[in-house]
């Protein structure tokens, strides 16, 4: 799977799983960018077949509801949905 990369300050490995049509996902991307965080993102709904299934399985391991946006930080911290305060708290240490 090809992750899109947005350069910024290293705050750990930050990955955003999003949908291209989701307003909350767009807000999350804007927030991460405004914070100057280095992060990766993928629009799950634009993936095809096996690639999409693999990504959905990855998200479901940490977010069984498979809802978006889902942000994973260093494969240990998970933020489901748009939660500006939580994102800032976990990334602006």
HUWO-V852614 format. One record per residue. N is the residue number from 1. PHI is phi in radians with two decimals (none if undefined). Layout:
n & phi
N & PHI
N & PHI
This chain:
n & phi
1 & none
2 & -1.63
3 & -1.60
4 & -1.44
5 & -2.00
6 & -2.06
7 & -1.31
8 & -3.13
9 & -1.26
10 & -1.29
11 & -2.11
12 & 1.68
13 & -1.47
14 & -1.90
15 & -2.20
16 & -1.87
17 & -1.75
18 & -2.46
19 & -1.98
20 & -1.16
21 & -1.77
22 & -1.65
23 & -1.11
24 & -1.18
25 & -1.16
26 & -1.10
27 & -1.09
28 & -1.13
29 & -1.07
30 & -1.08
31 & -1.12
32 & -1.03
33 & -1.15
34 & -1.16
35 & -1.36
36 & 1.28
37 & -1.49
38 & -1.30
39 & -2.64
40 & -2.04
41 & -2.56
42 & -2.51
43 & -1.59
44 & -1.08
45 & -1.19
46 & -1.64
47 & -1.38
48 & -1.97
49 & 0.70
50 & -1.07
51 & -1.05
52 & -1.12
53 & -1.06
54 & -1.09
55 & -1.18
56 & -1.06
57 & -1.11
58 & -1.06
59 & -1.15
60 & -1.13
61 & -1.11
62 & -1.93
63 & -2.50
64 & -1.00
65 & -1.35
66 & 0.92
67 & -1.82
68 & -2.29
69 & -1.35
70 & -2.20
71 & -1.94
72 & -2.07
73 & -1.99
74 & 0.91
75 & 1.01
76 & -2.20
77 & -1.78
78 & -2.26
79 & -2.16
80 & -1.84
81 & 1.48
82 & -1.51
83 & -2.32
84 & -0.97
85 & -1.11
86 & -1.16
87 & -1.08
88 & -1.09
89 & -1.06
90 & -1.39
91 & -1.93
92 & -1.89
93 & -1.03
